[in-house]
Amino acid sequence: MLLIGAFCFVVFLAEGSALDWSAVFLRTVRHVAPAGAGLGYAAFAVAMTSGRLIGDRLVMHLGLRRTVIIVRLGRRGRPRLRHPGAAGCRR
């Protein structure tokens, strides 16, 4: 039970950070216009909601093993984060 609680804490901490800091990051680091900086959280919320709504159906249709394999392959194909302030990134 403590493991599940710790996992939920980390997930909600990340979600709260995206809510609180995404516009600040887009405005100060990426130099997005103030009107567009608010769209960062909107994009995050849409991605999270669609994942929550589609995830269970995807697992029921493909099975857990195939779903995990597809997600892991998809993550390998995405571009890597190249911001020098990100943890673990080197120039």
HTML snippet that shows the backbone in 3Dmol.js (N, CA, C, O; Angstrom):
<script src="https://3Dmol.org/build/3Dmol-min.js"></script>
<div id="view" style="width:600px;height:400px;position:relative"></div>
<script>
const pdb = `
ATOM      1  N   MET A   1       0.812  -1.165   0.000  1.00  0.00           N
ATOM      2  CA  MET A   1       0.000   0.000   0.000  1.00  0.00           C
ATOM      3  C   MET A   1       0.878   1.259   0.000  1.00  0.00           C
ATOM      4  O   MET A   1       0.549   2.253  -0.649  1.00  0.00           O
ATOM      5  N   LEU A   2       1.985   1.206   0.728  1.00  0.00           N
ATOM      6  CA  LEU A   2       2.884   2.360   0.746  1.00  0.00           C
ATOM      7  C   LEU A   2       3.516   2.601  -0.621  1.00  0.00           C
ATOM      8  O   LEU A   2       3.744   3.748  -1.007  1.00  0.00           O
ATOM      9  N   LEU A   3       3.798   1.537  -1.348  1.00  0.00           N
ATOM     10  CA  LEU A   3       4.370   1.675  -2.677  1.00  0.00           C
ATOM     11  C   LEU A   3       3.390   2.371  -3.625  1.00  0.00           C
ATOM     12  O   LEU A   3       3.779   3.255  -4.387  1.00  0.00           O
ATOM     13  N   ILE A   4       2.139   1.975  -3.575  1.00  0.00           N
ATOM     14  CA  ILE A   4       1.124   2.621  -4.412  1.00  0.00           C
ATOM     15  C   ILE A   4       0.970   4.086  -4.020  1.00  0.00           C
ATOM     16  O   ILE A   4       0.849   4.953  -4.885  1.00  0.00           O
ATOM     17  N   GLY A   5       0.974   4.364  -2.717  1.00  0.00           N
ATOM     18  CA  GLY A   5       0.880   5.741  -2.254  1.00  0.00           C
ATOM     19  C   GLY A   5       2.061   6.590  -2.712  1.00  0.00           C
ATOM     20  O   GLY A   5       1.884   7.743  -3.104  1.00  0.00           O
ATOM     21  N   ALA A   6       3.257   6.027  -2.662  1.00  0.00           N
ATOM     22  CA  ALA A   6       4.449   6.750  -3.115  1.00  0.00           C
ATOM     23  C   ALA A   6       4.384   7.005  -4.613  1.00  0.00           C
ATOM     24  O   ALA A   6       4.751   8.086  -5.073  1.00  0.00           O
ATOM     25  N   PHE A   7       3.924   6.028  -5.373  1.00  0.00           N
ATOM     26  CA  PHE A   7       3.776   6.187  -6.818  1.00  0.00           C
ATOM     27  C   PHE A   7       2.785   7.300  -7.135  1.00  0.00           C
ATOM     28  O   PHE A   7       3.051   8.152  -7.982  1.00  0.00           O
ATOM     29  N   CYS A   8       1.638   7.291  -6.452  1.00  0.00           N
ATOM     30  CA  CYS A   8       0.628   8.339  -6.667  1.00  0.00           C
ATOM     31  C   CYS A   8       1.181   9.709  -6.308  1.00  0.00           C
ATOM     32  O   CYS A   8       0.907  10.689  -7.001  1.00  0.00           O
ATOM     33  N   PHE A   9       1.956   9.789  -5.235  1.00  0.00           N
ATOM     34  CA  PHE A   9       2.561  11.054  -4.840  1.00  0.00           C
ATOM     35  C   PHE A   9       3.457  11.600  -5.951  1.00  0.00           C
ATOM     36  O   PHE A   9       3.384  12.783  -6.283  1.00  0.00           O
ATOM     37  N   VAL A  10       4.295  10.748  -6.520  1.00  0.00           N
ATOM     38  CA  VAL A  10       5.213  11.177  -7.570  1.00  0.00           C
ATOM     39  C   VAL A  10       4.448  11.610  -8.818  1.00  0.00           C
ATOM     40  O   VAL A  10       4.786  12.620  -9.435  1.00  0.00           O
ATOM     41  N   VAL A  11       3.428  10.854  -9.190  1.00  0.00           N
ATOM     42  CA  VAL A  11       2.638  11.194 -10.377  1.00  0.00           C
ATOM     43  C   VAL A  11       1.925  12.527 -10.194  1.00  0.00           C
ATOM     44  O   VAL A  11       1.953  13.373 -11.087  1.00  0.00           O
ATOM     45  N   PHE A  12       1.291  12.720  -9.051  1.00  0.00           N
ATOM     46  CA  PHE A  12       0.578  13.972  -8.813  1.00  0.00           C
ATOM     47  C   PHE A  12       1.537  15.140  -8.648  1.00  0.00           C
ATOM     48  O   PHE A  12       1.188  16.271  -8.985  1.00  0.00           O
ATOM     49  N   LEU A  13       2.742  14.893  -8.136  1.00  0.00           N
ATOM     50  CA  LEU A  13       3.750  15.939  -8.040  1.00  0.00           C
ATOM     51  C   LEU A  13       4.170  16.400  -9.438  1.00  0.00           C
ATOM     52  O   LEU A  13       4.308  17.598  -9.685  1.00  0.00           O
ATOM     53  N   ALA A  14       4.369  15.453 -10.339  1.00  0.00           N
ATOM     54  CA  ALA A  14       4.732  15.803 -11.716  1.00  0.00           C
ATOM     55  C   ALA A  14       3.601  16.554 -12.406  1.00  0.00           C
ATOM     56  O   ALA A  14       3.849  17.526 -13.120  1.00  0.00           O
ATOM     57  N   GLU A  15       2.374  16.119 -12.204  1.00  0.00           N
ATOM     58  CA  GLU A  15       1.235  16.788 -12.820  1.00  0.00           C
ATOM     59  C   GLU A  15       1.087  18.209 -12.269  1.00  0.00           C
ATOM     60  O   GLU A  15       0.800  19.141 -13.020  1.00  0.00           O
ATOM     61  N   GLY A  16       1.281  18.371 -10.976  1.00  0.00           N
ATOM     62  CA  GLY A  16       1.205  19.699 -10.382  1.00  0.00           C
ATOM     63  C   GLY A  16       2.318  20.611 -10.862  1.00  0.00           C
ATOM     64  O   GLY A  16       2.112  21.810 -11.048  1.00  0.00           O
ATOM     65  N   SER A  17       3.495  20.044 -11.063  1.00  0.00           N
ATOM     66  CA  SER A  17       4.603  20.847 -11.593  1.00  0.00           C
ATOM     67  C   SER A  17       4.302  21.332 -12.998  1.00  0.00           C
ATOM     68  O   SER A  17       4.599  22.478 -13.338  1.00  0.00           O
ATOM     69  N   ALA A  18       3.714  20.473 -13.818  1.00  0.00           N
ATOM     70  CA  ALA A  18       3.339  20.883 -15.170  1.00  0.00           C
ATOM     71  C   ALA A  18       2.296  21.986 -15.117  1.00  0.00           C
ATOM     72  O   ALA A  18       2.344  22.929 -15.907  1.00  0.00           O
ATOM     73  N   LEU A  19       1.366  21.872 -14.200  1.00  0.00           N
ATOM     74  CA  LEU A  19       0.334  22.901 -14.053  1.00  0.00           C
ATOM     75  C   LEU A  19       0.954  24.226 -13.630  1.00  0.00           C
ATOM     76  O   LEU A  19       0.633  25.274 -14.191  1.00  0.00           O
ATOM     77  N   ASP A  20       1.842  24.180 -12.641  1.00  0.00           N
ATOM     78  CA  ASP A  20       2.377  25.411 -12.064  1.00  0.00           C
ATOM     79  C   ASP A  20       3.482  26.059 -12.891  1.00  0.00           C
ATOM     80  O   ASP A  20       3.589  27.285 -12.917  1.00  0.00           O
ATOM     81  N   TRP A  21       4.298  25.265 -13.561  1.00  0.00           N
ATOM     82  CA  TRP A  21       5.504  25.813 -14.154  1.00  0.00           C
ATOM     83  C   TRP A  21       5.587  25.761 -15.670  1.00  0.00           C
ATOM     84  O   TRP A  21       6.531  26.315 -16.233  1.00  0.00           O
ATOM     85  N   SER A  22       4.648  25.124 -16.361  1.00  0.00           N
ATOM     86  CA  SER A  22       4.776  25.005 -17.818  1.00  0.00           C
ATOM     87  C   SER A  22       4.756  26.359 -18.513  1.00  0.00           C
ATOM     88  O   SER A  22       5.552  26.593 -19.423  1.00  0.00           O
ATOM     89  N   ALA A  23       3.870  27.250 -18.107  1.00  0.00           N
ATOM     90  CA  ALA A  23       3.803  28.575 -18.737  1.00  0.00           C
ATOM     91  C   ALA A  23       5.071  29.375 -18.443  1.00  0.00           C
ATOM     92  O   ALA A  23       5.559  30.095 -19.313  1.00  0.00           O
ATOM     93  N   VAL A  24       5.607  29.258 -17.234  1.00  0.00           N
ATOM     94  CA  VAL A  24       6.842  29.975 -16.886  1.00  0.00           C
ATOM     95  C   VAL A  24       7.995  29.464 -17.736  1.00  0.00           C
ATOM     96  O   VAL A  24       8.787  30.255 -18.248  1.00  0.00           O
ATOM     97  N   PHE A  25       8.095  28.142 -17.890  1.00  0.00           N
ATOM     98  CA  PHE A  25       9.150  27.552 -18.718  1.00  0.00           C
ATOM     99  C   PHE A  25       9.037  28.018 -20.162  1.00  0.00           C
ATOM    100  O   PHE A  25      10.024  28.442 -20.764  1.00  0.00           O
ATOM    101  N   LEU A  26       7.833  27.940 -20.716  1.00  0.00           N
ATOM    102  CA  LEU A  26       7.650  28.337 -22.111  1.00  0.00           C
ATOM    103  C   LEU A  26       7.951  29.819 -22.310  1.00  0.00           C
ATOM    104  O   LEU A  26       8.505  30.211 -23.336  1.00  0.00           O
ATOM    105  N   ARG A  27       7.590  30.628 -21.341  1.00  0.00           N
ATOM    106  CA  ARG A  27       7.791  32.074 -21.467  1.00  0.00           C
ATOM    107  C   ARG A  27       9.259  32.459 -21.297  1.00  0.00           C
ATOM    108  O   ARG A  27       9.778  33.239 -22.096  1.00  0.00           O
ATOM    109  N   THR A  28       9.934  31.939 -20.291  1.00  0.00           N
ATOM    110  CA  THR A  28      11.299  32.391 -19.991  1.00  0.00           C
ATOM    111  C   THR A  28      12.386  31.630 -20.748  1.00  0.00           C
ATOM    112  O   THR A  28      13.383  32.230 -21.150  1.00  0.00           O
ATOM    113  N   VAL A  29      12.216  30.338 -20.947  1.00  0.00           N
ATOM    114  CA  VAL A  29      13.262  29.544 -21.590  1.00  0.00           C
ATOM    115  C   VAL A  29      13.049  29.440 -23.098  1.00  0.00           C
ATOM    116  O   VAL A  29      13.985  29.609 -23.880  1.00  0.00           O
ATOM    117  N   ARG A  30      11.813  29.163 -23.497  1.00  0.00           N
ATOM    118  CA  ARG A  30      11.510  28.996 -24.923  1.00  0.00           C
ATOM    119  C   ARG A  30      11.079  30.289 -25.610  1.00  0.00           C
ATOM    120  O   ARG A  30      10.897  30.310 -26.827  1.00  0.00           O
ATOM    121  N   HIS A  31      10.914  31.357 -24.850  1.00  0.00           N
ATOM    122  CA  HIS A  31      10.567  32.679 -25.358  1.00  0.00           C
ATOM    123  C   HIS A  31       9.287  32.679 -26.194  1.00  0.00           C
ATOM    124  O   HIS A  31       9.214  33.307 -27.250  1.00  0.00           O
ATOM    125  N   VAL A  32       8.291  31.969 -25.700  1.00  0.00           N
ATOM    126  CA  VAL A  32       6.975  31.931 -26.338  1.00  0.00           C
ATOM    127  C   VAL A  32       6.212  33.175 -25.899  1.00  0.00           C
ATOM    128  O   VAL A  32       6.381  33.642 -24.773  1.00  0.00           O
ATOM    129  N   ALA A  33       5.383  33.706 -26.771  1.00  0.00           N
ATOM    130  CA  ALA A  33       4.574  34.878 -26.434  1.00  0.00           C
ATOM    131  C   ALA A  33       3.665  34.556 -25.242  1.00  0.00           C
ATOM    132  O   ALA A  33       3.263  33.404 -25.073  1.00  0.00           O
ATOM    133  N   PRO A  34       3.338  35.551 -24.417  1.00  0.00           N
ATOM    134  CA  PRO A  34       2.503  35.293 -23.240  1.00  0.00           C
ATOM    135  C   PRO A  34       1.167  34.614 -23.570  1.00  0.00           C
ATOM    136  O   PRO A  34       0.696  33.765 -22.813  1.00  0.00           O
ATOM    137  N   ALA A  35       0.570  34.988 -24.686  1.00  0.00           N
ATOM    138  CA  ALA A  35      -0.705  34.369 -25.054  1.00  0.00           C
ATOM    139  C   ALA A  35      -0.535  32.889 -25.389  1.00  0.00           C
ATOM    140  O   ALA A  35      -1.441  32.092 -25.147  1.00  0.00           O
ATOM    141  N   GLY A  36       0.599  32.525 -25.932  1.00  0.00           N
ATOM    142  CA  GLY A  36       0.838  31.132 -26.297  1.00  0.00           C
ATOM    143  C   GLY A  36       1.375  30.281 -25.166  1.00  0.00           C
ATOM    144  O   GLY A  36       1.282  29.054 -25.215  1.00  0.00           O
ATOM    145  N   ALA A  37       1.936  30.915 -24.146  1.00  0.00           N
ATOM    146  CA  ALA A  37       2.533  30.154 -23.049  1.00  0.00           C
ATOM    147  C   ALA A  37       1.486  29.366 -22.272  1.00  0.00           C
ATOM    148  O   ALA A  37       1.785  28.295 -21.743  1.00  0.00           O
ATOM    149  N   GLY A  38       0.276  29.877 -22.198  1.00  0.00           N
ATOM    150  CA  GLY A  38      -0.787  29.152 -21.513  1.00  0.00           C
ATOM    151  C   GLY A  38      -1.212  27.890 -22.232  1.00  0.00           C
ATOM    152  O   GLY A  38      -1.838  27.014 -21.636  1.00  0.00           O
ATOM    153  N   LEU A  39      -0.880  27.790 -23.504  1.00  0.00           N
ATOM    154  CA  LEU A  39      -1.241  26.596 -24.269  1.00  0.00           C
ATOM    155  C   LEU A  39      -0.411  25.378 -23.865  1.00  0.00           C
ATOM    156  O   LEU A  39      -0.794  24.246 -24.162  1.00  0.00           O
ATOM    157  N   GLY A  40       0.713  25.593 -23.195  1.00  0.00           N
ATOM    158  CA  GLY A  40       1.550  24.471 -22.766  1.00  0.00           C
ATOM    159  C   GLY A  40       0.807  23.547 -21.827  1.00  0.00           C
ATOM    160  O   GLY A  40       0.831  22.328 -21.993  1.00  0.00           O
ATOM    161  N   TYR A  41       0.144  24.131 -20.836  1.00  0.00           N
ATOM    162  CA  TYR A  41      -0.622  23.277 -19.921  1.00  0.00           C
ATOM    163  C   TYR A  41      -1.829  22.678 -20.620  1.00  0.00           C
ATOM    164  O   TYR A  41      -2.198  21.539 -20.336  1.00  0.00           O
ATOM    165  N   ALA A  42      -2.449  23.414 -21.522  1.00  0.00           N
ATOM    166  CA  ALA A  42      -3.601  22.864 -22.250  1.00  0.00           C
ATOM    167  C   ALA A  42      -3.189  21.634 -23.054  1.00  0.00           C
ATOM    168  O   ALA A  42      -3.912  20.638 -23.082  1.00  0.00           O
ATOM    169  N   ALA A  43      -2.038  21.700 -23.703  1.00  0.00           N
ATOM    170  CA  ALA A  43      -1.545  20.541 -24.469  1.00  0.00           C
ATOM    171  C   ALA A  43      -1.246  19.368 -23.541  1.00  0.00           C
ATOM    172  O   ALA A  43      -1.560  18.223 -23.864  1.00  0.00           O
ATOM    173  N   PHE A  44      -0.644  19.652 -22.397  1.00  0.00           N
ATOM    174  CA  PHE A  44      -0.360  18.611 -21.406  1.00  0.00           C
ATOM    175  C   PHE A  44      -1.657  17.976 -20.916  1.00  0.00           C
ATOM    176  O   PHE A  44      -1.744  16.752 -20.817  1.00  0.00           O
ATOM    177  N   ALA A  45      -2.668  18.793 -20.609  1.00  0.00           N
ATOM    178  CA  ALA A  45      -3.942  18.280 -20.102  1.00  0.00           C
ATOM    179  C   ALA A  45      -4.655  17.430 -21.151  1.00  0.00           C
ATOM    180  O   ALA A  45      -5.249  16.405 -20.816  1.00  0.00           O
ATOM    181  N   VAL A  46      -4.602  17.845 -22.416  1.00  0.00           N
ATOM    182  CA  VAL A  46      -5.223  17.058 -23.488  1.00  0.00           C
ATOM    183  C   VAL A  46      -4.517  15.711 -23.637  1.00  0.00           C
ATOM    184  O   VAL A  46      -5.172  14.678 -23.777  1.00  0.00           O
ATOM    185  N   ALA A  47      -3.186  15.720 -23.607  1.00  0.00           N
ATOM    186  CA  ALA A  47      -2.425  14.469 -23.727  1.00  0.00           C
ATOM    187  C   ALA A  47      -2.716  13.538 -22.552  1.00  0.00           C
ATOM    188  O   ALA A  47      -2.880  12.333 -22.742  1.00  0.00           O
ATOM    189  N   MET A  48      -2.781  14.088 -21.346  1.00  0.00           N
ATOM    190  CA  MET A  48      -3.047  13.258 -20.173  1.00  0.00           C
ATOM    191  C   MET A  48      -4.468  12.697 -20.209  1.00  0.00           C
ATOM    192  O   MET A  48      -4.681  11.520 -19.918  1.00  0.00           O
ATOM    193  N   THR A  49      -5.426  13.527 -20.559  1.00  0.00           N
ATOM    194  CA  THR A  49      -6.815  13.071 -20.610  1.00  0.00           C
ATOM    195  C   THR A  49      -7.012  12.012 -21.684  1.00  0.00           C
ATOM    196  O   THR A  49      -7.680  11.005 -21.449  1.00  0.00           O
ATOM    197  N   SER A  50      -6.437  12.232 -22.856  1.00  0.00           N
ATOM    198  CA  SER A  50      -6.598  11.234 -23.920  1.00  0.00           C
ATOM    199  C   SER A  50      -5.929   9.920 -23.527  1.00  0.00           C
ATOM    200  O   SER A  50      -6.452   8.849 -23.831  1.00  0.00           O
ATOM    201  N   GLY A  51      -4.789   9.987 -22.861  1.00  0.00           N
ATOM    202  CA  GLY A  51      -4.140   8.757 -22.397  1.00  0.00           C
ATOM    203  C   GLY A  51      -4.978   8.008 -21.386  1.00  0.00           C
ATOM    204  O   GLY A  51      -5.045   6.779 -21.409  1.00  0.00           O
ATOM    205  N   ARG A  52      -5.621   8.751 -20.493  1.00  0.00           N
ATOM    206  CA  ARG A  52      -6.471   8.111 -19.491  1.00  0.00           C
ATOM    207  C   ARG A  52      -7.727   7.516 -20.109  1.00  0.00           C
ATOM    208  O   ARG A  52      -8.186   6.455 -19.685  1.00  0.00           O
ATOM    209  N   LEU A  53      -8.279   8.185 -21.099  1.00  0.00           N
ATOM    210  CA  LEU A  53      -9.517   7.689 -21.719  1.00  0.00           C
ATOM    211  C   LEU A  53      -9.263   6.531 -22.677  1.00  0.00           C
ATOM    212  O   LEU A  53     -10.089   5.626 -22.789  1.00  0.00           O
ATOM    213  N   ILE A  54      -8.144   6.554 -23.357  1.00  0.00           N
ATOM    214  CA  ILE A  54      -7.864   5.539 -24.378  1.00  0.00           C
ATOM    215  C   ILE A  54      -7.061   4.367 -23.822  1.00  0.00           C
ATOM    216  O   ILE A  54      -7.123   3.265 -24.367  1.00  0.00           O
ATOM    217  N   GLY A  55      -6.314   4.587 -22.753  1.00  0.00           N
ATOM    218  CA  GLY A  55      -5.397   3.569 -22.246  1.00  0.00           C
ATOM    219  C   GLY A  55      -6.040   2.246 -21.911  1.00  0.00           C
ATOM    220  O   GLY A  55      -5.529   1.201 -22.313  1.00  0.00           O
ATOM    221  N   ASP A  56      -7.148   2.254 -21.186  1.00  0.00           N
ATOM    222  CA  ASP A  56      -7.792   0.999 -20.804  1.00  0.00           C
ATOM    223  C   ASP A  56      -8.317   0.239 -22.008  1.00  0.00           C
ATOM    224  O   ASP A  56      -8.191  -0.983 -22.085  1.00  0.00           O
ATOM    225  N   ARG A  57      -8.904   0.962 -22.944  1.00  0.00           N
ATOM    226  CA  ARG A  57      -9.407   0.294 -24.167  1.00  0.00           C
ATOM    227  C   ARG A  57      -8.268  -0.313 -24.966  1.00  0.00           C
ATOM    228  O   ARG A  57      -8.398  -1.405 -25.519  1.00  0.00           O
ATOM    229  N   LEU A  58      -7.151   0.402 -25.023  1.00  0.00           N
ATOM    230  CA  LEU A  58      -5.997  -0.096 -25.754  1.00  0.00           C
ATOM    231  C   LEU A  58      -5.464  -1.379 -25.124  1.00  0.00           C
ATOM    232  O   LEU A  58      -5.137  -2.331 -25.834  1.00  0.00           O
ATOM    233  N   VAL A  59      -5.377  -1.410 -23.803  1.00  0.00           N
ATOM    234  CA  VAL A  59      -4.904  -2.606 -23.108  1.00  0.00           C
ATOM    235  C   VAL A  59      -5.879  -3.762 -23.305  1.00  0.00           C
ATOM    236  O   VAL A  59      -5.452  -4.897 -23.515  1.00  0.00           O
ATOM    237  N   MET A  60      -7.182  -3.490 -23.240  1.00  0.00           N
ATOM    238  CA  MET A  60      -8.171  -4.563 -23.457  1.00  0.00           C
ATOM    239  C   MET A  60      -8.095  -5.100 -24.880  1.00  0.00           C
ATOM    240  O   MET A  60      -8.267  -6.299 -25.099  1.00  0.00           O
ATOM    241  N   HIS A  61      -7.838  -4.225 -25.847  1.00  0.00           N
ATOM    242  CA  HIS A  61      -7.801  -4.649 -27.248  1.00  0.00           C
ATOM    243  C   HIS A  61      -6.502  -5.377 -27.598  1.00  0.00           C
ATOM    244  O   HIS A  61      -6.530  -6.427 -28.240  1.00  0.00           O
ATOM    245  N   LEU A  62      -5.368  -4.820 -27.177  1.00  0.00           N
ATOM    246  CA  LEU A  62      -4.074  -5.387 -27.559  1.00  0.00           C
ATOM    247  C   LEU A  62      -3.485  -6.341 -26.527  1.00  0.00           C
ATOM    248  O   LEU A  62      -2.669  -7.198 -26.865  1.00  0.00           O
ATOM    249  N   GLY A  63      -3.890  -6.198 -25.286  1.00  0.00           N
ATOM    250  CA  GLY A  63      -3.270  -6.956 -24.206  1.00  0.00           C
ATOM    251  C   GLY A  63      -2.160  -6.133 -23.572  1.00  0.00           C
ATOM    252  O   GLY A  63      -1.582  -5.249 -24.204  1.00  0.00           O
ATOM    253  N   LEU A  64      -1.875  -6.437 -22.324  1.00  0.00           N
ATOM    254  CA  LEU A  64      -0.899  -5.643 -21.575  1.00  0.00           C
ATOM    255  C   LEU A  64       0.500  -5.744 -22.172  1.00  0.00           C
ATOM    256  O   LEU A  64       1.193  -4.736 -22.310  1.00  0.00           O
ATOM    257  N   ARG A  65       0.911  -6.939 -22.519  1.00  0.00           N
ATOM    258  CA  ARG A  65       2.273  -7.129 -23.042  1.00  0.00           C
ATOM    259  C   ARG A  65       2.502  -6.353 -24.336  1.00  0.00           C
ATOM    260  O   ARG A  65       3.507  -5.655 -24.464  1.00  0.00           O
ATOM    261  N   ARG A  66       1.588  -6.465 -25.296  1.00  0.00           N
ATOM    262  CA  ARG A  66       1.737  -5.741 -26.566  1.00  0.00           C
ATOM    263  C   ARG A  66       1.692  -4.229 -26.359  1.00  0.00           C
ATOM    264  O   ARG A  66       2.441  -3.484 -26.992  1.00  0.00           O
ATOM    265  N   THR A  67       0.816  -3.790 -25.477  1.00  0.00           N
ATOM    266  CA  THR A  67       0.712  -2.353 -25.221  1.00  0.00           C
ATOM    267  C   THR A  67       2.019  -1.803 -24.668  1.00  0.00           C
ATOM    268  O   THR A  67       2.486  -0.750 -25.104  1.00  0.00           O
ATOM    269  N   VAL A  68       2.608  -2.506 -23.716  1.00  0.00           N
ATOM    270  CA  VAL A  68       3.874  -2.057 -23.138  1.00  0.00           C
ATOM    271  C   VAL A  68       4.970  -2.037 -24.197  1.00  0.00           C
ATOM    272  O   VAL A  68       5.768  -1.101 -24.238  1.00  0.00           O
ATOM    273  N   ILE A  69       5.018  -3.038 -25.039  1.00  0.00           N
ATOM    274  CA  ILE A  69       6.031  -3.098 -26.102  1.00  0.00           C
ATOM    275  C   ILE A  69       5.855  -1.928 -27.070  1.00  0.00           C
ATOM    276  O   ILE A  69       6.836  -1.282 -27.442  1.00  0.00           O
ATOM    277  N   ILE A  70       4.628  -1.651 -27.477  1.00  0.00           N
ATOM    278  CA  ILE A  70       4.362  -0.557 -28.416  1.00  0.00           C
ATOM    279  C   ILE A  70       4.728   0.792 -27.803  1.00  0.00           C
ATOM    280  O   ILE A  70       5.322   1.640 -28.470  1.00  0.00           O
ATOM    281  N   VAL A  71       4.375   0.990 -26.544  1.00  0.00           N
ATOM    282  CA  VAL A  71       4.698   2.256 -25.875  1.00  0.00           C
ATOM    283  C   VAL A  71       6.205   2.430 -25.749  1.00  0.00           C
ATOM    284  O   VAL A  71       6.729   3.521 -25.976  1.00  0.00           O
ATOM    285  N   ARG A  72       6.897   1.364 -25.391  1.00  0.00           N
ATOM    286  CA  ARG A  72       8.359   1.463 -25.258  1.00  0.00           C
ATOM    287  C   ARG A  72       9.017   1.737 -26.600  1.00  0.00           C
ATOM    288  O   ARG A  72       9.967   2.517 -26.668  1.00  0.00           O
ATOM    289  N   LEU A  73       8.533   1.114 -27.671  1.00  0.00           N
ATOM    290  CA  LEU A  73       9.089   1.386 -28.996  1.00  0.00           C
ATOM    291  C   LEU A  73       8.803   2.821 -29.420  1.00  0.00           C
ATOM    292  O   LEU A  73       9.652   3.470 -30.031  1.00  0.00           O
ATOM    293  N   GLY A  74       7.615   3.316 -29.098  1.00  0.00           N
ATOM    294  CA  GLY A  74       7.269   4.696 -29.424  1.00  0.00           C
ATOM    295  C   GLY A  74       8.135   5.698 -28.681  1.00  0.00           C
ATOM    296  O   GLY A  74       8.490   6.745 -29.223  1.00  0.00           O
ATOM    297  N   ARG A  75       8.471   5.378 -27.448  1.00  0.00           N
ATOM    298  CA  ARG A  75       9.318   6.284 -26.669  1.00  0.00           C
ATOM    299  C   ARG A  75      10.743   6.319 -27.204  1.00  0.00           C
ATOM    300  O   ARG A  75      11.421   7.340 -27.089  1.00  0.00           O
ATOM    301  N   ARG A  76      11.196   5.236 -27.776  1.00  0.00           N
ATOM    302  CA  ARG A  76      12.552   5.219 -28.342  1.00  0.00           C
ATOM    303  C   ARG A  76      12.646   6.097 -29.582  1.00  0.00           C
ATOM    304  O   ARG A  76      13.706   6.650 -29.875  1.00  0.00           O
ATOM    305  N   GLY A  77      11.548   6.226 -30.305  1.00  0.00           N
ATOM    306  CA  GLY A  77      11.573   6.990 -31.544  1.00  0.00           C
ATOM    307  C   GLY A  77      11.408   8.484 -31.367  1.00  0.00           C
ATOM    308  O   GLY A  77      11.596   9.238 -32.322  1.00  0.00           O
ATOM    309  N   ARG A  78      11.062   8.931 -30.173  1.00  0.00           N
ATOM    310  CA  ARG A  78      10.840  10.370 -29.987  1.00  0.00           C
ATOM    311  C   ARG A  78      12.171  11.104 -29.872  1.00  0.00           C
ATOM    312  O   ARG A  78      13.179  10.521 -29.473  1.00  0.00           O
ATOM    313  N   PRO A  79      12.165  12.371 -30.221  1.00  0.00           N
ATOM    314  CA  PRO A  79      13.404  13.143 -30.089  1.00  0.00           C
ATOM    315  C   PRO A  79      13.802  13.312 -28.627  1.00  0.00           C
ATOM    316  O   PRO A  79      12.941  13.435 -27.756  1.00  0.00           O
ATOM    317  N   ARG A  80      15.059  13.317 -28.370  1.00  0.00           N
ATOM    318  CA  ARG A  80      15.567  13.474 -27.011  1.00  0.00           C
ATOM    319  C   ARG A  80      15.515  14.940 -26.600  1.00  0.00           C
ATOM    320  O   ARG A  80      15.615  15.839 -27.435  1.00  0.00           O
ATOM    321  N   LEU A  81      15.358  15.160 -25.313  1.00  0.00           N
ATOM    322  CA  LEU A  81      15.341  16.505 -24.771  1.00  0.00           C
ATOM    323  C   LEU A  81      16.752  17.078 -24.830  1.00  0.00           C
ATOM    324  O   LEU A  81      17.686  16.471 -24.306  1.00  0.00           O
ATOM    325  N   ARG A  82      16.917  18.222 -25.451  1.00  0.00           N
ATOM    326  CA  ARG A  82      18.245  18.799 -25.642  1.00  0.00           C
ATOM    327  C   ARG A  82      18.453  20.105 -24.872  1.00  0.00           C
ATOM    328  O   ARG A  82      19.362  20.869 -25.196  1.00  0.00           O
ATOM    329  N   HIS A  83      17.646  20.364 -23.886  1.00  0.00           N
ATOM    330  CA  HIS A  83      17.813  21.596 -23.125  1.00  0.00           C
ATOM    331  C   HIS A  83      18.952  21.417 -22.130  1.00  0.00           C
ATOM    332  O   HIS A  83      18.971  20.430 -21.394  1.00  0.00           O
ATOM    333  N   PRO A  84      19.919  22.364 -22.091  1.00  0.00           N
ATOM    334  CA  PRO A  84      21.071  22.182 -21.205  1.00  0.00           C
ATOM    335  C   PRO A  84      20.718  22.187 -19.718  1.00  0.00           C
ATOM    336  O   PRO A  84      21.501  21.700 -18.903  1.00  0.00           O
ATOM    337  N   GLY A  85      19.575  22.719 -19.357  1.00  0.00           N
ATOM    338  CA  GLY A  85      19.174  22.743 -17.960  1.00  0.00           C
ATOM    339  C   GLY A  85      18.516  21.460 -17.510  1.00  0.00           C
ATOM    340  O   GLY A  85      18.268  21.288 -16.316  1.00  0.00           O
ATOM    341  N   ALA A  86      18.226  20.555 -18.425  1.00  0.00           N
ATOM    342  CA  ALA A  86      17.554  19.310 -18.069  1.00  0.00           C
ATOM    343  C   ALA A  86      18.541  18.358 -17.401  1.00  0.00           C
ATOM    344  O   ALA A  86      19.720  18.312 -17.752  1.00  0.00           O
ATOM    345  N   ALA A  87      18.043  17.614 -16.449  1.00  0.00           N
ATOM    346  CA  ALA A  87      18.902  16.690 -15.708  1.00  0.00           C
ATOM    347  C   ALA A  87      19.466  15.619 -16.636  1.00  0.00           C
ATOM    348  O   ALA A  87      18.741  15.020 -17.431  1.00  0.00           O
ATOM    349  N   GLY A  88      20.730  15.398 -16.525  1.00  0.00           N
ATOM    350  CA  GLY A  88      21.366  14.333 -17.299  1.00  0.00           C
ATOM    351  C   GLY A  88      21.774  14.718 -18.701  1.00  0.00           C
ATOM    352  O   GLY A  88      22.411  13.911 -19.379  1.00  0.00           O
ATOM    353  N   CYS A  89      21.446  15.897 -19.170  1.00  0.00           N
ATOM    354  CA  CYS A  89      21.807  16.317 -20.537  1.00  0.00           C
ATOM    355  C   CYS A  89      23.184  16.976 -20.526  1.00  0.00           C
ATOM    356  O   CYS A  89      23.504  17.764 -19.635  1.00  0.00           O
ATOM    357  N   ARG A  90      23.963  16.650 -21.496  1.00  0.00           N
ATOM    358  CA  ARG A  90      25.285  17.251 -21.624  1.00  0.00           C
ATOM    359  C   ARG A  90      25.363  17.945 -22.967  1.00  0.00           C
ATOM    360  O   ARG A  90      24.699  17.542 -23.922  1.00  0.00           O
ATOM    361  N   ARG A  91      26.171  18.986 -23.043  1.00  0.00           N
ATOM    362  CA  ARG A  91      26.363  19.692 -24.314  1.00  0.00           C
ATOM    363  C   ARG A  91      27.447  19.039 -25.116  1.00  0.00           C
ATOM    364  O   ARG A  91      27.755  19.490 -26.219  1.00  0.00           O
TER     365      ARG A  91
END
`;
const viewer = $3Dmol.createViewer("view");
viewer.addModel(pdb, "pdb");
viewer.setStyle({}, {cartoon: {color: "spectrum"}});
viewer.zoomTo();
viewer.render();
</script>
